[in-house]
Amino acid sequence: MKRIPVEVYEEATKLLEYNPETGLIRWKVRRSSSCKKGWFAGSINSSGYLRVGVNGRRLRAVSYTHLTL
């Protein structure tokens, strides 16, 4: 698995909120009309993994959540 670049992780922590009790990732800020504050972040890819887009990079949610713990 590729490592998340530090600058992408830092931006993700500004934009995303991870709740370890529920396992949910939500947006901290409104990004667009289709991506509002408090909404769930990401989508399921063809392999069944949750992926979240941050600054043009598609991150596997599991990579982000492991770094926030």
Beta strands, then each sheet from edge to edge (+ up, - down):
strand 1: 16-19
strand 2: 24-27
strand 3: 43-44
strand 4: 50-54
strand 5: 57-60
sheet 1: 1+ 2-
sheet 2: 3+ 4- 5+
end
